Structure formats: structure tokens, C-alpha cells
């Protein structure tokens, strides 16, 4: 069993913001697999499911707001007994330019409050990550405005291209072939 968590903030005011790149990705996965998100209070989020190679794969969009994402991840992972190593967290990354997607295993939170909360609630950082580049505004004081305003046309297209590239290697990730998926994605 696998769990793919897309990080973002709920509500129409956050749709289209770069901080919701994780939501954009899991929405694309759901469309690709004809899965439908449904609100699930006990998991503090919207949940969808599809099958890959005979295994259930859960998609989760926490509705706890970014800074409390760990609450939703912990609830669903505990209920279905999903180990941290079988979780892929998809999130925006200021340190990568728009149009870039990178996979990695483990690591710190890098100042990302959603990751910080997941690491805290899950008791470790052994989950896989898909980092979607959104670029840095250049000055620390402009970060909040950058991540929470609607993405400009060029950035939106670049982020969507990064998501498309990541979707192409998702089957390898689900098959447990992270090094192969990383090699393919990082070359593109």
C-alpha cells in the first residue's frame, strides 16, 4: 500500500497559488487514474484511491492548512498501517526554479512548515519527497506573498510541465524503484 500526500491550503482563495503545487500534482494523478476525491473527516482531508499493480494507492489532500499537514498524514497512515517509507509527500520548493521537479528520500524540512509538521507527527523523515520548483522571489520578506498569490502565466505553465514530467516517472516510484525514477526525472 502506498500514500501520496499533496501539500497545499484548502479553499478557493488558495487555488492556483504556487504553495498548492502538491495539490496540483495529486489532482493530476487522480485525473489520470479516474479517482475521485471525497472529504474524509477522520483523515482531516480529501481522500481518493486507485490501484497500481494490485495495490491500493491512497491520495491525500490535507485540509488542515499547510502548517498542520502532519495531522492528516498521521491519521491516514496509522489507520491503514502505512509505514513512513511508503509515503510520498509532494510539495512546493522555493529553492528550485519553476519547471523543475526533484525526487529525494528523507532529508530535513528546509524551512517548509508542512514538512516540519509531518516530520514531527510521523516521528521521522524517512518518507520520499517530490519537490516541485516554484522559484524564490529574491528576498526573504517577499516569500509569503510569492507562495500565496496566484501563479503568473509563465510560472503556472512551468509548474504544470514539472508535474507532467513527474507523472511520467510515478509508476517507477510506486514500484519502489526510486533511484530509477530519480535518474529519469532529473535528466529531463
Secondary structure, DSSP 8 states (H G I E B T S, - for coil): -EEEEE----SGGGTTBGGGHHHHHHHHHHHHTT---EEEGGGTEEEEEEEETTEEEEEEEESS-GGGHHHHHHHHHHHTT--GGGEEEEEEETTS-TT-EEEEES---TT-HHHHHHHHHHTS--SEEEEEE----SSGGGHHHHHHSB--HHHHHHHHHHHHHHHHHHHHHHTT-HHHHHHHHHH-
